[in-house]
Amino acid sequence: MIGRALSATALLALTLWACWPLPPARSAELAGADAASPAPEPALELDRAPFAAPIWVEPPAPPPPPAPEPEPPAPTAPNIQFLGIATEEGRRCALVFDEAADRISTVREGDPVAGCTITRISESRLEVRNDQGNTFTFELKRPEGKR
């Protein structure tokens, strides 16, 4: 019980001390001190321009991605028609119609025709390769009903 009374008294004393008014300023002493001291320097002006800048600004949008490069056009087959297969001197040769030259030619493997080179002649197929290395295969068309 004594502890409670002591605590209450200490709390009351601290409350009174915290709320007690301050003594009035000694203006006469301060007025005399001001006259003897030099004039105070004027306060620096605050530059408010940096504070005028917006803080929350959305960053500019990123540039659009570059457009994809167009794919190169698909290679076009040479303008020839595969007409048939013949055998000359024990070697296979192909009969082709070159539409650009408007003529029928007999060609063997390795011969040029319509800007391409004949690479292979089989029983029913003709393979040609152009200058870019693309290979094209032509196949003989059999008449309907015959196998």
C-alpha positions as CSV (number, residue, x, y, z in Angstrom):
1,M,0.0,0.0,0.0
2,I,2.9,2.3,0.8
3,G,4.3,1.5,-2.7
4,R,1.0,2.6,-4.3
5,A,0.9,5.9,-2.3
6,L,4.5,6.6,-3.2
7,S,3.9,5.9,-6.9
8,A,0.8,8.1,-6.9
9,T,2.7,11.0,-5.3
10,A,5.5,10.7,-7.8
11,L,3.0,10.7,-10.7
12,L,1.2,13.7,-9.4
13,A,4.5,15.6,-8.9
14,L,5.7,14.8,-12.5
15,T,2.3,15.9,-13.9
16,L,2.4,19.3,-12.1
17,W,6.0,19.8,-13.2
18,A,5.1,19.1,-16.9
19,C,2.1,21.4,-16.8
20,W,3.6,24.3,-14.8
21,P,3.9,27.5,-16.9
22,L,7.2,28.8,-18.0
23,P,8.4,32.1,-16.5
24,P,7.9,35.2,-18.7
25,A,10.8,36.2,-21.0
26,R,13.2,38.8,-19.8
27,S,12.5,41.2,-22.6
28,A,14.5,44.0,-21.0
29,E,17.7,42.0,-20.9
30,L,17.1,40.7,-24.4
31,A,16.4,44.1,-25.8
32,G,19.7,45.4,-24.4
33,A,21.6,42.4,-25.9
34,D,20.1,43.1,-29.3
35,A,21.2,46.7,-29.4
36,A,24.8,45.7,-28.7
37,S,25.0,42.8,-31.2
38,P,25.3,43.4,-35.0
39,A,22.2,43.1,-37.1
40,P,21.3,39.5,-38.0
41,E,21.9,38.4,-41.5
42,P,18.8,38.1,-43.6
43,A,17.6,34.5,-44.0
44,L,18.4,32.8,-47.3
45,E,15.5,32.6,-49.7
46,L,14.4,29.1,-50.4
47,D,14.5,28.1,-54.0
48,R,11.1,26.5,-54.7
49,A,11.7,25.5,-58.3
50,P,12.9,22.0,-57.5
51,F,9.7,21.4,-55.6
52,A,7.6,22.4,-58.5
53,A,8.7,19.4,-60.6
54,P,6.1,16.6,-60.6
55,I,7.2,13.6,-58.4
56,W,5.0,10.9,-59.8
57,V,5.6,10.9,-63.5
58,E,5.0,7.9,-65.7
59,P,8.1,7.0,-67.6
60,P,7.8,7.2,-71.4
61,A,6.7,4.0,-73.1
62,P,9.4,1.8,-74.4
63,P,10.0,2.0,-78.2
64,P,8.1,-0.6,-80.1
65,P,10.0,-3.7,-81.1
66,P,11.6,-3.6,-84.5
67,A,9.5,-5.1,-87.2
68,P,10.5,-8.7,-88.1
69,E,12.4,-9.0,-91.2
70,P,10.3,-10.4,-94.0
71,E,11.0,-14.0,-94.8
72,P,12.8,-14.5,-98.1
73,P,10.4,-15.7,-100.8
74,A,10.1,-19.4,-101.3
75,P,12.3,-20.6,-104.2
76,T,10.3,-21.1,-107.4
77,A,10.7,-24.2,-109.5
78,P,12.3,-23.8,-112.9
79,N,9.9,-23.2,-115.7
80,I,10.3,-26.7,-117.3
81,Q,8.1,-29.7,-118.0
82,F,9.4,-33.2,-117.5
83,L,8.2,-35.2,-120.5
84,G,9.9,-38.5,-120.2
85,I,13.0,-40.8,-119.8
86,A,15.0,-42.2,-122.6
87,T,18.2,-44.3,-122.8
88,E,21.0,-43.2,-125.0
89,E,24.3,-45.1,-125.2
90,G,23.4,-47.1,-122.1
91,R,22.8,-43.9,-119.9
92,R,19.5,-42.4,-118.8
93,C,18.5,-39.1,-120.2
94,A,15.5,-36.9,-119.7
95,L,13.3,-35.1,-122.2
96,V,12.3,-31.7,-120.9
97,F,10.4,-28.8,-122.3
98,D,12.0,-25.4,-121.5
99,E,9.1,-23.0,-121.6
100,A,11.3,-19.9,-121.6
101,A,13.4,-21.1,-124.6
102,D,10.3,-22.8,-126.1
103,R,12.1,-26.0,-127.0
104,I,12.4,-29.7,-126.1
105,S,15.9,-30.8,-124.9
106,T,17.5,-34.1,-124.1
107,V,19.5,-33.7,-120.9
108,R,21.8,-35.9,-118.8
109,E,23.0,-35.6,-115.2
110,G,25.2,-32.5,-114.9
111,D,23.7,-30.7,-117.9
112,P,22.2,-27.2,-117.5
113,V,18.6,-26.4,-118.3
114,A,16.6,-23.3,-117.5
115,G,19.2,-21.9,-115.1
116,C,19.5,-25.2,-113.2
117,T,21.7,-28.3,-113.2
118,I,20.3,-31.8,-113.6
119,T,21.4,-33.7,-110.5
120,R,19.6,-37.0,-110.8
121,I,17.5,-39.0,-113.3
122,S,15.7,-42.0,-112.0
123,E,13.0,-44.3,-113.6
124,S,10.2,-41.8,-113.0
125,R,11.8,-38.7,-111.4
126,L,14.1,-35.8,-112.4
127,E,15.9,-33.7,-109.8
128,V,17.4,-30.3,-110.6
129,R,19.3,-27.8,-108.4
130,N,19.4,-24.1,-108.9
131,D,22.3,-21.7,-108.3
132,Q,21.2,-21.1,-104.7
133,G,21.3,-24.8,-103.9
134,N,17.6,-25.5,-103.9
135,T,16.6,-28.9,-105.2
136,F,13.4,-29.5,-107.2
137,T,11.9,-32.8,-108.1
138,F,9.8,-33.5,-111.1
139,E,7.8,-36.7,-111.4
140,L,6.4,-38.3,-114.5
141,K,2.6,-38.3,-114.6
142,R,1.2,-41.6,-115.7
143,P,-1.9,-41.7,-117.8
144,E,-5.1,-42.6,-116.0
145,G,-5.8,-46.3,-116.1
146,K,-2.2,-47.4,-116.7
147,R,0.0,-48.6,-113.9
